[in-house]
Amino acid sequence: MRNLARIAGLAAVIFIGCFSCFAQSHAIAAAAQPVNAKPVVSDSGVVPLSYPYSISTEPHFAIFVEFPKADSIRRIALGDSNYFLAEADKADPHYAIIKQIEAPPKGKTPIETNMLVYMASGRVVNITLKAGKLEDTAYSIDYPVPTVQPKDDPPPVPPEELAKRRSHEERSELAEKMIADVQKTPKPQAGVVSGGLDLRFYTLKRFGALALVSFDVENISSEIIDLEDPRINLVTAAENPKDRKKAPAKVEPVALIQSIVSAKQLAPGARAVCLVEFNPPVHDSDQQVVLSITNRAMADKPATYRLE
């Protein structure tokens, strides 16, 4: 019995000694660990940043920050550009390149500023930059990027509508050219003079079933003239043309599709550039298609020009 007690005591001493050595080795290992351990580096060598985002910099080093590939940088704003430079990578705008371009003065408080990164997704990422001791040169910031739903393609335009649009564009171009020709090359010779106006016809162009007529009208009086809108009339001659006192048998107005007059009030010597567009009426040999424009103060004396 005395021998068994001695053996049990020896075993207890050995167990306590081993436990003490194990505990001491763990305490030494824990003391050897740094107080602020760096974040775990990913397989790509990039350190993931957690919010609030903060990066330490140092002169002569370039640092890059990787954003989600589904997003891209629109622009970067720096709080202090005297110490820091930041820009998006031109080849791949989901990377930002940061450099500290100047060291803080010795003995001064380390420089800190913020960097706002405006992303295409609408997110604005705020990163604090600290000019001091460099920690790492490669970081990443991750966040969910909403996917944009593709818009449905607009329905195809029917061929008839496309042809109509092209026709309208061509007609507008023709009208603009005719007006420009009148504007640039005024005729020196007189045209049809009546009611203080000089009406000069330039050209008549056909566009399909339509007729476009360009002309100008000049105020040859000494007074300011207010113009009435141009008119196209279908005039039927009198039954007895020898009777000059007898009025034409019939005057029918022709509807205008377009009427352009550059000025409705003319000072003495001023002229207005004009264009009218209409569907020419079918007419007999005793009928005339007549263009007219009137001085409002002398409505009974319109300046007229026979077109057909």
Secondary structure, DSSP 8 states (H G I E B T S, - for coil): -HHHHHHHHHHHHHHHHHHHHHHHHHHHHHHHS-SS------TTS-EE--SSEEEEE-BT-EEEEE--TT--EEEEEES-TTTEEEEE-SS-TTEEEEEE-S---TTS---EEEEEEEETTS-EEEEEEEES----SEEE------------------HHHHHHHHHHHHHHHHHHHHHHHHHHS--SS--EEETTEEEEEEEEEEETTEEEEEEEEEE-SSS-EEB---EEEEEE--S-TT-TTS--SEEEEE-EEEEEES-SEE-TT-EEEEEEEE------TTEEEEEEE-BGGGTTS-EEEE--
